[in-house]
């Protein structure tokens, strides 16, 4: 059942338009430098949660590795 839900989510994700009104207006305005700035901002916002989760998993891994010894 989980496989079907994941497949449906993957196929339907192409049709989703998940932008706020201001971001969409800026990008559609045609200003290339502003659009690149929005894209860079989204990338920076997306990277930090992954870094934090990665650091958390690394700390847990190190803690469990020390607990075995």
C-alpha positions in Angstrom: 0.0 0.0 0.0 2.8 2.4 0.8 4.4 1.8 -2.6 1.2 2.8 -4.3 1.0 6.0 -2.3 4.6 6.9 -3.0 4.1 6.3 -6.8 1.0 8.4 -6.9 2.7 11.2 -5.0 5.7 11.1 -7.4 3.5 11.2 -10.5 1.2 13.9 -9.2 4.0 16.1 -8.0 4.6 17.4 -11.6 1.2 19.0 -11.7 1.5 20.8 -8.4 2.2 24.6 -8.4 3.5 25.3 -4.9 4.6 28.9 -5.0 3.4 31.8 -2.9 1.7 34.7 -4.8 4.7 37.1 -4.4 7.2 34.5 -5.5 5.1 33.7 -8.6 4.7 37.4 -9.4 8.4 38.0 -9.2 9.3 35.1 -11.4 6.7 35.9 -14.0 7.7 39.5 -14.1 10.7 38.5 -16.3 13.5 40.0 -14.1 16.2 37.3 -14.5 18.4 38.4 -11.6 15.4 38.6 -9.2 14.3 35.1 -10.3 17.8 33.7 -9.7 17.8 35.3 -6.2 14.5 33.6 -5.5 15.9 30.3 -6.6 19.0 30.7 -4.5 16.9 31.6 -1.5 14.8 28.5 -1.9 18.0 26.4 -2.2 19.4 27.9 1.0 16.2 27.3 2.8 16.1 23.7 1.6 19.7 22.8 2.5 19.6 23.7 6.3 17.0 21.2 7.4 18.8 18.4 5.6 22.1 19.4 7.3 20.5 19.5 10.7 18.9 16.0 10.2 22.2 14.7 8.9 24.1 16.0 12.0 21.4 14.6 14.3 21.7 11.1 12.7 25.5 11.3 12.9 25.4 12.2 16.6 23.0 9.3 17.2 25.2 7.0 15.3 28.3 8.0 17.3 26.4 7.7 20.6 25.2 4.2 19.7 28.7 3.2 18.5 30.2 4.3 21.8 27.5 2.5 23.8 28.4 -0.8 22.2 32.1 -0.6 23.3 
